[in-house]
Amino acid sequence: MAGDREEEPTAMGGDKLILRGMQFHGFHGVKQEEKKLGQKFVIDVDAWMDLAPAGDSDDISHTVSYTDIYRIVKGIVEGPSHNLLESVAQSIAKSTLLKFPQISSVRVKVEKPHVAVQGVVDYLGVEILRCRKARAEHLI
């Protein structure tokens, strides 16, 4: 559908790695029960980079492995507790950009499907987009 097309955050084009529906048990939230019992979190990550070298060479050394990004997400979501989903998403984005200089931008979506609200919702969550600045030490 034309309305579903995402805008490209980089001038070089729309190449990106896509990780969808990663599910982990974490202990994030402001309520004591959330920190004690934990709950499921669903994470999506888009990582923009030039995939042409890997496409031409068929060599994994010319790209970023999905499993490396997955490990970053897993370590953060299953790691120490954050109060806010914004902080979880920020940690994932910042860690990804710091570890992989070839990634120019990253979009992180954090969904909390089991949330105590008075109403019917599929999930509540946050989505952030972070782009690399000119110098690595000025990321995000």
URKAVEN-V363861 format. One record per pair of residues at least 4 apart in sequence whose C-alpha atoms are under 6 Angstrom apart, sorted by the first residue. I is the first residue (numbers start at 1). J is the second residue. D is the distance in Angstrom with one decimal. If there is no record, write none. Layout:
# URKAVEN-V363861
I | J | D
I | J | D
This chain:
# URKAVEN-V363861
8 | 14 | 5.3
15 | 48 | 5.8
15 | 49 | 5.8
15 | 50 | 5.7
15 | 51 | 5.9
16 | 47 | 5.2
16 | 48 | 4.1
16 | 49 | 5.6
17 | 46 | 5.7
17 | 47 | 5.0
18 | 46 | 4.7
19 | 44 | 5.6
19 | 45 | 5.1
20 | 44 | 4.5
21 | 42 | 5.6
21 | 43 | 5.6
21 | 44 | 5.7
22 | 42 | 5.4
22 | 43 | 5.0
23 | 41 | 5.7
23 | 42 | 4.6
24 | 40 | 5.6
24 | 41 | 5.4
25 | 39 | 5.3
25 | 40 | 4.6
26 | 38 | 5.2
26 | 39 | 5.7
26 | 77 | 5.5
26 | 78 | 4.9
27 | 34 | 5.7
27 | 35 | 4.6
27 | 38 | 4.1
27 | 81 | 5.3
28 | 35 | 5.9
28 | 81 | 5.0
28 | 82 | 4.9
28 | 83 | 5.6
29 | 34 | 5.6
29 | 83 | 4.4
29 | 84 | 5.8
30 | 83 | 4.9
33 | 37 | 5.7
34 | 38 | 4.9
41 | 111 | 5.7
41 | 112 | 5.1
42 | 110 | 5.9
42 | 111 | 5.0
43 | 109 | 5.6
43 | 110 | 4.8
44 | 108 | 5.8
44 | 109 | 5.1
45 | 107 | 5.6
45 | 108 | 4.7
46 | 106 | 5.6
46 | 107 | 5.1
47 | 105 | 5.9
47 | 106 | 4.5
48 | 103 | 5.6
48 | 104 | 5.7
48 | 105 | 5.2
49 | 103 | 4.8
49 | 104 | 5.8
52 | 56 | 6.0
53 | 62 | 5.9
54 | 58 | 5.2
54 | 59 | 5.6
54 | 62 | 4.8
54 | 63 | 5.7
71 | 75 | 6.0
73 | 92 | 5.9
74 | 78 | 5.7
75 | 79 | 5.4
89 | 108 | 5.8
90 | 94 | 5.9
91 | 95 | 5.9
104 | 131 | 5.9
104 | 132 | 5.3
105 | 130 | 5.6
105 | 131 | 4.1
105 | 132 | 5.9
106 | 129 | 5.8
106 | 130 | 5.4
107 | 128 | 5.6
107 | 129 | 4.3
108 | 127 | 5.5
108 | 128 | 5.4
109 | 126 | 5.7
109 | 127 | 4.1
110 | 125 | 5.4
110 | 126 | 5.4
111 | 123 | 6.0
111 | 124 | 5.8
111 | 125 | 4.4
112 | 123 | 5.4
112 | 124 | 5.3
112 | 125 | 5.7
113 | 123 | 4.0
132 | 139 | 5.6
133 | 139 | 5.6
